[in-house]
Amino acid sequence: MVALSKGSALTISSNTITPTHDMHHVTGGGELHTITAPSPAYPCMLVLLFDSGGSWTTAGNIATSGASFSSNTPTIFIYDPDTTSWYVNKGP
């Protein structure tokens, strides 16, 4: 098992979030376009737990086609520095 570092809750502001840890709760709804990469030169994985509904689009740096977030369901984002994009795996 891999331990994740948990950061404080994030709110989608101007369609963007800036994570500081491996895992965050996201409060409020909204449409997510951009996730600021912690280090643009290295790949990383980010787990987001959305406390309420919302969605993401490919209007920013998220490469995976948009979808809705389910409340209290973990969503995994993987950052690829070669494409400077995030890819989403919502699980089964």
MODAKA-V160898 format. One line per field, one symbol per residue. psi: psi as a letter, one per 30 degrees, with the letter a starting at -180 (. if undefined). A space follows every 10 residues. Layout:
# MODAKA-V160898
psi: ???
This chain:
# MODAKA-V160898
psi: kkkkkkllkl kjkhgkljlf afkkkkllal kkekkkkejf fkllkkkkjk fllalllgfb gjfkkllkkk kgkkkkkkkj fefhlkkkjf a.
